[in-house]
Amino acid sequence: MTDEHFRNRVWYPAVKAAGVGRFAPRIMRHTAASWLVQDGVPLYDVQALLGHEDYATTMRYAHLAPDVHGKVIESWNRRTLRALDAPVTHERKKAGSSKRETGL
């Protein structure tokens, strides 16, 4: 069965019966994936649904994910607050305190 045969004999009659506009399957697939990502479905789940072998293919939808930047900023803020309360684990060595400089 060719793509054209499938579209004309199966796809277009089905979308007409559903009351949906006459769009090619790839457009409907892309739209459905976009809506899933916009609704907060993880990209890995969308990748599995679409059957993408390479995650990079699914990444074209990443910009549609809601509050992506908000989550990053929240994470940075939490880490910054923890860092301010954390003890210092290293300090710069003072000038002249290395073994080479002191002759030890």
Helices and strands as residue ranges (DSSP letters): H 3-6, I 7-11, H 12-17, H 25-38, H 43-50, H 55-58, G 59-64, H 68-85, H 99-102
